[in-house]
Amino acid sequence: MQQHFTLQYWPEGDELVGRVKELPGLVVQGRDLAELESRAADACRAMATHQSRTAAADVKEARITVETFATPTGR
């Protein structure tokens, strides 16, 4: 099965940084667009492999608490 992903990217310093829109949290870097696309494709394949293994495994859940802190307003 073939999946389609959207790579959003922008320049940052001497490199390009990209994220895959359909996979939040997946961020890649590359020297040029070809390298960025290649790294994003590799990461998408790895995520798909991981997800298929996790779906087959006995997945357990744990409750966590995340603390957030107020950002100073500059006043």
Distance bins in CASP14 RR format, pairs under 12 A and 6 or more apart:
PFRMAT RR
TARGET T0000
AUTHOR 0000-0000-0000
RMODE 2
METHOD distances of the structure
MODEL  1
1 48 0 0 0 0 1 0 0 0 0 0 0
1 52 0 0 0 0 0 1 0 0 0 0 0
2 41 0 0 0 0 0 1 0 0 0 0 0
2 44 0 0 0 0 0 1 0 0 0 0 0
2 45 0 0 0 0 0 1 0 0 0 0 0
2 48 0 0 0 0 0 1 0 0 0 0 0
3 20 0 0 0 0 0 1 0 0 0 0 0
3 22 0 0 0 0 1 0 0 0 0 0 0
3 23 0 0 0 0 0 1 0 0 0 0 0
3 41 0 0 0 0 0 1 0 0 0 0 0
3 44 1 0 0 1 0 0 0 0 0 0 0
3 45 0 0 0 0 1 0 0 0 0 0 0
3 47 0 0 0 0 0 1 0 0 0 0 0
3 48 1 0 0 1 0 0 0 0 0 0 0
3 51 0 0 0 0 0 1 0 0 0 0 0
3 52 0 0 0 0 0 1 0 0 0 0 0
4 20 0 0 0 0 0 1 0 0 0 0 0
4 21 0 0 0 0 0 1 0 0 0 0 0
4 22 0 0 0 0 1 0 0 0 0 0 0
4 41 0 0 0 0 0 1 0 0 0 0 0
4 44 0 0 0 0 1 0 0 0 0 0 0
5 18 0 0 0 0 0 1 0 0 0 0 0
5 19 0 0 0 0 0 1 0 0 0 0 0
5 20 1 0 1 0 0 0 0 0 0 0 0
5 21 1 0 0 1 0 0 0 0 0 0 0
5 22 1 0 1 0 0 0 0 0 0 0 0
5 23 1 0 0 1 0 0 0 0 0 0 0
5 24 0 0 0 0 0 1 0 0 0 0 0
5 26 0 0 0 0 1 0 0 0 0 0 0
5 28 0 0 0 0 0 1 0 0 0 0 0
5 37 0 0 0 0 0 1 0 0 0 0 0
5 40 1 0 0 1 0 0 0 0 0 0 0
5 41 0 0 0 0 1 0 0 0 0 0 0
5 42 0 0 0 0 0 1 0 0 0 0 0
5 43 0 0 0 0 1 0 0 0 0 0 0
5 44 1 0 1 0 0 0 0 0 0 0 0
5 45 0 0 0 0 0 1 0 0 0 0 0
5 47 0 0 0 0 1 0 0 0 0 0 0
5 48 0 0 0 0 1 0 0 0 0 0 0
6 18 0 0 0 0 0 1 0 0 0 0 0
6 19 0 0 0 0 1 0 0 0 0 0 0
6 20 1 0 0 1 0 0 0 0 0 0 0
6 21 1 1 0 0 0 0 0 0 0 0 0
6 22 1 0 0 1 0 0 0 0 0 0 0
6 23 0 0 0 0 1 0 0 0 0 0 0
6 26 0 0 0 0 0 1 0 0 0 0 0
6 37 0 0 0 0 0 1 0 0 0 0 0
6 40 0 0 0 0 1 0 0 0 0 0 0
6 44 0 0 0 0 0 1 0 0 0 0 0
7 16 0 0 0 0 1 0 0 0 0 0 0
7 17 0 0 0 0 0 1 0 0 0 0 0
7 18 1 0 0 1 0 0 0 0 0 0 0
7 19 1 0 0 1 0 0 0 0 0 0 0
7 20 1 0 1 0 0 0 0 0 0 0 0
7 21 1 0 0 1 0 0 0 0 0 0 0
7 22 0 0 0 0 1 0 0 0 0 0 0
7 23 0 0 0 0 0 1 0 0 0 0 0
7 26 0 0 0 0 1 0 0 0 0 0 0
7 27 0 0 0 0 0 1 0 0 0 0 0
7 28 0 0 0 0 1 0 0 0 0 0 0
7 30 0 0 0 0 0 1 0 0 0 0 0
7 33 0 0 0 0 1 0 0 0 0 0 0
7 34 0 0 0 0 0 1 0 0 0 0 0
7 35 0 0 0 0 0 1 0 0 0 0 0
7 36 1 0 0 1 0 0 0 0 0 0 0
7 37 1 0 0 1 0 0 0 0 0 0 0
7 38 0 0 0 0 0 1 0 0 0 0 0
7 39 0 0 0 0 1 0 0 0 0 0 0
7 40 1 0 1 0 0 0 0 0 0 0 0
7 41 0 0 0 0 1 0 0 0 0 0 0
7 43 0 0 0 0 0 1 0 0 0 0 0
7 44 0 0 0 0 1 0 0 0 0 0 0
8 16 0 0 0 0 0 1 0 0 0 0 0
8 17 0 0 0 0 1 0 0 0 0 0 0
8 18 1 0 0 1 0 0 0 0 0 0 0
8 19 1 0 1 0 0 0 0 0 0 0 0
8 20 1 0 0 1 0 0 0 0 0 0 0
8 21 1 0 1 0 0 0 0 0 0 0 0
8 22 0 0 0 0 0 1 0 0 0 0 0
8 23 0 0 0 0 0 1 0 0 0 0 0
8 24 0 0 0 0 0 1 0 0 0 0 0
8 25 0 0 0 0 0 1 0 0 0 0 0
8 26 0 0 0 0 0 1 0 0 0 0 0
8 27 0 0 0 0 0 1 0 0 0 0 0
8 28 0 0 0 0 0 1 0 0 0 0 0
8 36 0 0 0 0 0 1 0 0 0 0 0
8 40 0 0 0 0 1 0 0 0 0 0 0
9 15 0 0 0 0 1 0 0 0 0 0 0
9 16 1 0 1 0 0 0 0 0 0 0 0
9 17 1 0 0 1 0 0 0 0 0 0 0
9 18 1 1 0 0 0 0 0 0 0 0 0
9 19 1 0 0 1 0 0 0 0 0 0 0
9 20 0 0 0 0 0 1 0 0 0 0 0
9 21 0 0 0 0 0 1 0 0 0 0 0
9 27 0 0 0 0 0 1 0 0 0 0 0
9 28 0 0 0 0 1 0 0 0 0 0 0
9 29 0 0 0 0 1 0 0 0 0 0 0
9 30 0 0 0 0 1 0 0 0 0 0 0
9 32 0 0 0 0 0 1 0 0 0 0 0
9 33 1 0 0 1 0 0 0 0 0 0 0
9 34 0 0 0 0 0 1 0 0 0 0 0
9 35 0 0 0 0 0 1 0 0 0 0 0
9 36 1 0 1 0 0 0 0 0 0 0 0
9 37 0 0 0 0 1 0 0 0 0 0 0
9 39 0 0 0 0 0 1 0 0 0 0 0
9 40 0 0 0 0 1 0 0 0 0 0 0
10 16 1 0 0 1 0 0 0 0 0 0 0
10 17 1 0 1 0 0 0 0 0 0 0 0
10 18 1 0 0 1 0 0 0 0 0 0 0
10 19 0 0 0 0 1 0 0 0 0 0 0
10 27 0 0 0 0 0 1 0 0 0 0 0
10 29 0 0 0 0 0 1 0 0 0 0 0
10 30 0 0 0 0 0 1 0 0 0 0 0
10 33 0 0 0 0 0 1 0 0 0 0 0
10 36 0 0 0 0 0 1 0 0 0 0 0
11 17 1 0 0 1 0 0 0 0 0 0 0
11 18 0 0 0 0 0 1 0 0 0 0 0
11 29 0 0 0 0 0 1 0 0 0 0 0
11 30 0 0 0 0 0 1 0 0 0 0 0
11 31 0 0 0 0 0 1 0 0 0 0 0
11 32 0 0 0 0 0 1 0 0 0 0 0
11 33 0 0 0 0 0 1 0 0 0 0 0
11 36 0 0 0 0 0 1 0 0 0 0 0
12 18 0 0 0 0 1 0 0 0 0 0 0
12 19 0 0 0 0 0 1 0 0 0 0 0
12 27 0 0 0 0 0 1 0 0 0 0 0
12 28 0 0 0 0 0 1 0 0 0 0 0
12 29 1 0 0 1 0 0 0 0 0 0 0
12 30 0 0 0 0 1 0 0 0 0 0 0
12 31 0 0 0 0 0 1 0 0 0 0 0
12 36 0 0 0 0 0 1 0 0 0 0 0
13 29 0 0 0 0 0 1 0 0 0 0 0
13 30 0 0 0 0 0 1 0 0 0 0 0
13 31 0 0 0 0 0 1 0 0 0 0 0
14 29 0 0 0 0 0 1 0 0 0 0 0
14 30 0 0 0 0 1 0 0 0 0 0 0
14 31 1 0 0 1 0 0 0 0 0 0 0
14 32 0 0 0 0 0 1 0 0 0 0 0
15 27 0 0 0 0 0 1 0 0 0 0 0
15 28 0 0 0 0 0 1 0 0 0 0 0
15 29 1 0 1 0 0 0 0 0 0 0 0
15 30 1 0 1 0 0 0 0 0 0 0 0
15 31 1 0 1 0 0 0 0 0 0 0 0
15 32 0 0 0 0 1 0 0 0 0 0 0
15 33 0 0 0 0 0 1 0 0 0 0 0
15 35 0 0 0 0 1 0 0 0 0 0 0
15 36 0 0 0 0 1 0 0 0 0 0 0
15 39 0 0 0 0 0 1 0 0 0 0 0
16 27 0 0 0 0 0 1 0 0 0 0 0
16 28 0 0 0 0 1 0 0 0 0 0 0
16 29 1 0 0 1 0 0 0 0 0 0 0
16 30 1 0 1 0 0 0 0 0 0 0 0
16 31 1 0 0 1 0 0 0 0 0 0 0
16 32 1 0 0 1 0 0 0 0 0 0 0
16 33 1 0 0 1 0 0 0 0 0 0 0
16 34 0 0 0 0 0 1 0 0 0 0 0
16 35 0 0 0 0 1 0 0 0 0 0 0
16 36 1 0 1 0 0 0 0 0 0 0 0
16 37 0 0 0 0 1 0 0 0 0 0 0
16 38 0 0 0 0 0 1 0 0 0 0 0
16 39 0 0 0 0 1 0 0 0 0 0 0
16 40 0 0 0 0 0 1 0 0 0 0 0
17 26 0 0 0 0 0 1 0 0 0 0 0
17 27 1 0 0 1 0 0 0 0 0 0 0
17 28 1 0 0 1 0 0 0 0 0 0 0
17 29 1 0 1 0 0 0 0 0 0 0 0
17 30 1 0 0 1 0 0 0 0 0 0 0
17 31 0 0 0 0 0 1 0 0 0 0 0
17 33 0 0 0 0 0 1 0 0 0 0 0
17 35 0 0 0 0 0 1 0 0 0 0 0
17 36 0 0 0 0 1 0 0 0 0 0 0
17 39 0 0 0 0 0 1 0 0 0 0 0
17 40 0 0 0 0 0 1 0 0 0 0 0
18 25 0 0 0 0 0 1 0 0 0 0 0
18 26 0 0 0 0 1 0 0 0 0 0 0
18 27 1 0 0 1 0 0 0 0 0 0 0
18 28 1 0 1 0 0 0 0 0 0 0 0
18 29 1 0 0 1 0 0 0 0 0 0 0
18 30 0 0 0 0 1 0 0 0 0 0 0
18 33 0 0 0 0 0 1 0 0 0 0 0
18 35 0 0 0 0 0 1 0 0 0 0 0
18 36 1 0 0 1 0 0 0 0 0 0 0
18 37 0 0 0 0 1 0 0 0 0 0 0
18 39 0 0 0 0 1 0 0 0 0 0 0
18 40 1 0 0 1 0 0 0 0 0 0 0
18 43 0 0 0 0 0 1 0 0 0 0 0
19 25 1 0 0 1 0 0 0 0 0 0 0
19 26 1 0 0 1 0 0 0 0 0 0 0
19 27 1 0 1 0 0 0 0 0 0 0 0
19 28 1 0 0 1 0 0 0 0 0 0 0
19 29 0 0 0 0 0 1 0 0 0 0 0
19 36 0 0 0 0 0 1 0 0 0 0 0
19 39 0 0 0 0 0 1 0 0 0 0 0
19 40 0 0 0 0 1 0 0 0 0 0 0
19 43 0 0 0 0 0 1 0 0 0 0 0
19 44 0 0 0 0 0 1 0 0 0 0 0
20 26 1 0 1 0 0 0 0 0 0 0 0
20 27 0 0 0 0 1 0 0 0 0 0 0
20 28 1 0 0 1 0 0 0 0 0 0 0
20 36 0 0 0 0 0 1 0 0 0 0 0
20 37 0 0 0 0 0 1 0 0 0 0 0
20 39 0 0 0 0 0 1 0 0 0 0 0
20 40 1 0 1 0 0 0 0 0 0 0 0
20 41 0 0 0 0 1 0 0 0 0 0 0
20 42 0 0 0 0 0 1 0 0 0 0 0
20 43 1 0 0 1 0 0 0 0 0 0 0
20 44 1 0 0 1 0 0 0 0 0 0 0
20 45 0 0 0 0 0 1 0 0 0 0 0
20 46 0 0 0 0 0 1 0 0 0 0 0
20 47 0 0 0 0 1 0 0 0 0 0 0
20 48 0 0 0 0 0 1 0 0 0 0 0
21 27 0 0 0 0 0 1 0 0 0 0 0
21 40 0 0 0 0 0 1 0 0 0 0 0
21 44 0 0 0 0 0 1 0 0 0 0 0
22 40 0 0 0 0 0 1 0 0 0 0 0
22 43 0 0 0 0 0 1 0 0 0 0 0
22 44 0 0 0 0 1 0 0 0 0 0 0
22 47 0 0 0 0 1 0 0 0 0 0 0
22 48 0 0 0 0 0 1 0 0 0 0 0
23 40 0 0 0 0 1 0 0 0 0 0 0
23 41 0 0 0 0 0 1 0 0 0 0 0
23 43 1 0 0 1 0 0 0 0 0 0 0
23 44 1 0 0 1 0 0 0 0 0 0 0
23 45 0 0 0 0 0 1 0 0 0 0 0
23 46 0 0 0 0 0 1 0 0 0 0 0
23 47 1 0 1 0 0 0 0 0 0 0 0
23 48 0 0 0 0 1 0 0 0 0 0 0
23 50 0 0 0 0 0 1 0 0 0 0 0
23 51 0 0 0 0 1 0 0 0 0 0 0
24 47 0 0 0 0 0 1 0 0 0 0 0
25 43 0 0 0 0 0 1 0 0 0 0 0
25 47 0 0 0 0 1 0 0 0 0 0 0
26 39 0 0 0 0 0 1 0 0 0 0 0
26 40 1 0 0 1 0 0 0 0 0 0 0
26 41 0 0 0 0 0 1 0 0 0 0 0
26 42 0 0 0 0 0 1 0 0 0 0 0
26 43 1 0 1 0 0 0 0 0 0 0 0
26 44 1 0 0 1 0 0 0 0 0 0 0
26 45 0 0 0 0 0 1 0 0 0 0 0
26 46 0 0 0 0 1 0 0 0 0 0 0
26 47 1 0 0 1 0 0 0 0 0 0 0
26 48 0 0 0 0 0 1 0 0 0 0 0
26 50 0 0 0 0 0 1 0 0 0 0 0
26 51 0 0 0 0 0 1 0 0 0 0 0
27 36 0 0 0 0 0 1 0 0 0 0 0
27 39 0 0 0 0 0 1 0 0 0 0 0
27 40 0 0 0 0 1 0 0 0 0 0 0
27 43 0 0 0 0 1 0 0 0 0 0 0
28 35 0 0 0 0 1 0 0 0 0 0 0
28 36 1 0 0 1 0 0 0 0 0 0 0
28 37 0 0 0 0 1 0 0 0 0 0 0
28 38 0 0 0 0 1 0 0 0 0 0 0
28 39 1 0 1 0 0 0 0 0 0 0 0
28 40 1 0 1 0 0 0 0 0 0 0 0
28 41 0 0 0 0 1 0 0 0 0 0 0
28 42 0 0 0 0 1 0 0 0 0 0 0
28 43 1 0 1 0 0 0 0 0 0 0 0
28 44 0 0 0 0 1 0 0 0 0 0 0
28 46 0 0 0 0 0 1 0 0 0 0 0
28 47 0 0 0 0 0 1 0 0 0 0 0
29 35 0 0 0 0 1 0 0 0 0 0 0
29 36 1 0 0 1 0 0 0 0 0 0 0
29 38 0 0 0 0 0 1 0 0 0 0 0
29 39 1 0 0 1 0 0 0 0 0 0 0
29 40 0 0 0 0 1 0 0 0 0 0 0
29 43 0 0 0 0 0 1 0 0 0 0 0
30 36 1 0 1 0 0 0 0 0 0 0 0
30 37 0 0 0 0 1 0 0 0 0 0 0
30 38 0 0 0 0 1 0 0 0 0 0 0
30 39 1 0 0 1 0 0 0 0 0 0 0
30 40 0 0 0 0 1 0 0 0 0 0 0
30 42 0 0 0 0 0 1 0 0 0 0 0
30 43 0 0 0 0 0 1 0 0 0 0 0
31 37 0 0 0 0 0 1 0 0 0 0 0
31 38 0 0 0 0 0 1 0 0 0 0 0
31 39 0 0 0 0 0 1 0 0 0 0 0
32 38 0 0 0 0 1 0 0 0 0 0 0
32 39 0 0 0 0 0 1 0 0 0 0 0
33 39 0 0 0 0 0 1 0 0 0 0 0
33 40 0 0 0 0 0 1 0 0 0 0 0
34 40 0 0 0 0 0 1 0 0 0 0 0
34 41 0 0 0 0 0 1 0 0 0 0 0
35 41 0 0 0 0 0 1 0 0 0 0 0
35 42 0 0 0 0 0 1 0 0 0 0 0
36 42 0 0 0 0 0 1 0 0 0 0 0
36 43 0 0 0 0 0 1 0 0 0 0 0
37 43 0 0 0 0 0 1 0 0 0 0 0
37 44 0 0 0 0 0 1 0 0 0 0 0
38 44 0 0 0 0 0 1 0 0 0 0 0
38 45 0 0 0 0 0 1 0 0 0 0 0
39 45 0 0 0 0 0 1 0 0 0 0 0
39 46 0 0 0 0 0 1 0 0 0 0 0
40 46 0 0 0 0 0 1 0 0 0 0 0
40 47 0 0 0 0 0 1 0 0 0 0 0
41 47 0 0 0 0 0 1 0 0 0 0 0
41 48 0 0 0 0 0 1 0 0 0 0 0
42 48 0 0 0 0 0 1 0 0 0 0 0
42 49 0 0 0 0 0 1 0 0 0 0 0
43 49 0 0 0 0 0 1 0 0 0 0 0
43 50 0 0 0 0 0 1 0 0 0 0 0
44 50 0 0 0 0 0 1 0 0 0 0 0
44 51 0 0 0 0 0 1 0 0 0 0 0
45 51 0 0 0 0 0 1 0 0 0 0 0
45 52 0 0 0 0 0 1 0 0 0 0 0
46 52 0 0 0 0 0 1 0 0 0 0 0
46 53 0 0 0 0 0 1 0 0 0 0 0
47 53 0 0 0 0 0 1 0 0 0 0 0
47 54 0 0 0 0 0 1 0 0 0 0 0
48 54 0 0 0 0 0 1 0 0 0 0 0
48 55 0 0 0 0 0 1 0 0 0 0 0
49 55 0 0 0 0 0 1 0 0 0 0 0
49 56 0 0 0 0 0 1 0 0 0 0 0
50 56 0 0 0 0 0 1 0 0 0 0 0
50 57 0 0 0 0 0 1 0 0 0 0 0
51 57 0 0 0 0 0 1 0 0 0 0 0
51 59 0 0 0 0 0 1 0 0 0 0 0
53 59 0 0 0 0 0 1 0 0 0 0 0
54 60 0 0 0 0 0 1 0 0 0 0 0
END
